[in-house]
Amino acid sequence: MTEQNILAFLPVLPSGELVGSAAELLGAAALIGTPVGVLVTAPGKAQRAAESAGHYGATAVFVVEDDTVSSTLTAPAADALVTAGRAVGAEAVLIPDDVDGRDIAARLSVRTQSAIATDVVGVHRDDEGVVAHHSVYGSMFTTESAPTHGSLIITLREGSVENRAPGVDPKIRRLDLGELPSQSAAIIEFSPSAEASTRPDLRGADTVVAGGRGLGSVEGFALAEELADALGAGLGASRAAVDAGYAPNSLQVGQTGVTVSPELYIALGISGAVQHQAGMQTAKTVIAINKDPEAPIFDIADLGIVGDVFEVVPQLIETLKAKSS
Ligand SMILES: Cc1cc2nc3c(=O)[nH]c(=O)nc-3n(C[C@H](O)[C@H](O)[C@H](O)COP(=O)(O)OP(=O)(O)OC[C@H]3O[C@@H](n4cnc5c(N)ncnc54)[C@H](O)[C@@H]3O)c2cc1C
């Protein structure tokens, strides 16, 4: 391994598969050094996940198989990253920017006295080391941050880095965390969310269809759901739609909701307030349908359709269905 080892923490699903953002985390690591994966799984689940990590470019994978992993919150992951980081002299650590990831990153930062950069949308290396990119002030500016000394812990916004690393046959190294005295909250009971959906997760979806107050009612919002299903897209909503009860809070896109960076974002009956734009402005392509030609969403849309969603969207769905049949 070179001196520029970059750790990527790769969460493993109960099925033993890596989370969808694993390829992106390793692709980002490859932009700034040698990608090294770190996995924490229940016993018996590590081998397949480690091989997948190699497929996504991890030259080495540190593996912890721990039977407390399903009953302990985040501490084993922080322990694994501390140990792996020391073993390879990691220059940076990449972690998904989600609820668990931010918790792990904070623990790791305190434990290793390292700088932390959150909600990062890109990385590069300059003469002095690793630099993180941030999209700030409602995505109107991009800024950069770098540590003055030591390694950098980065939580990476899903969907923001396109680079992918070539597959390799990774060296798999098992870690034993037995002696690390981490304190952690225990999971006493687990019940799956009642909102189970077959749609892709909003944060990682390639395409997102989002509905706003312009859909007018819960029944009207069903049009956004129908278009999302026709496109195999994730579903989002503006805050006004959430506040009006058309959609659950978990679907809110924006400054006080979820931030998404899909390939395609389709906004239906959304005015495009700056607080909404803050959560979707890094989408690669934006299509907006709104009956007000002056709506601010058209300022950032690549394709704008001035029209009534209840006239335009059913035609769109019909065309998509006709094409797929
Ligand atoms: C601190 C703070 C944080 C906030 N955080 C967020 C956030 O995270 N996310 C967020 O979204 N907002 C947020 N907001 C609220 C934000 O300012 C807007 O109020 C909100 O985004 C508006 O939602 P909307 O576009 O759905 O509704 P509106 O602004 O009411 O727009 C509805 C749009 O639908 C169009 N329309 C109506 N009928 C039709 C039709 N039949 N066909 C086509 N178009 C139609 C109208 O022309 C209009 O442009 C925040 C506000 C504050 C102060």
The ligand as an ORCA input file, in Angstrom:
! r2SCAN-3c Opt
* xyz 0 1
  C     -36.150     28.177      7.374
  C     -36.929     27.606      6.222
  C     -36.606     26.347      5.787
  C     -37.292     25.798      4.692
  N     -36.945     24.535      4.254
  C     -37.558     24.061      3.153
  C     -37.175     22.791      2.604
  O     -36.338     22.076      3.146
  N     -37.800     22.375      1.487
  C     -38.760     23.112      0.848
  O     -39.273     22.658     -0.184
  N     -39.127     24.284      1.357
  C     -38.582     24.769      2.485
  N     -38.999     25.952      3.000
  C     -40.219     26.563      2.442
  C     -39.985     27.325      1.154
  O     -39.637     28.664      1.452
  C     -41.273     27.325      0.295
  O     -42.315     27.867      1.052
  C     -41.682     25.951     -0.205
  O     -40.587     25.321     -0.836
  C     -42.817     26.105     -1.206
  O     -43.243     24.861     -1.642
  P     -44.004     24.710     -3.042
  O     -43.100     25.201     -4.120
  O     -44.531     23.336     -3.125
  O     -45.265     25.665     -2.842
  P     -45.610     27.066     -3.479
  O     -44.525     28.043     -3.254
  O     -46.965     27.387     -3.004
  O     -45.635     26.774     -5.046
  C     -46.603     26.001     -5.689
  C     -46.322     26.119     -7.163
  O     -47.220     25.278     -7.850
  C     -47.601     25.949     -9.036
  N     -48.904     25.368     -9.419
  C     -50.095     25.487     -8.778
  N     -51.019     24.740     -9.402
  C     -50.419     24.161    -10.464
  C     -50.851     23.295    -11.505
  N     -52.101     22.818    -11.534
  N     -49.954     22.908    -12.435
  C     -48.676     23.370    -12.430
  N     -48.207     24.181    -11.467
  C     -49.057     24.568    -10.492
  C     -47.669     27.401     -8.682
  O     -47.510     28.213     -9.845
  C     -46.496     27.534     -7.717
  O     -45.307     27.910     -8.391
  C     -38.329     26.527      4.071
  C     -38.645     27.809      4.536
  C     -37.947     28.340      5.590
  C     -38.292     29.719      6.053
*
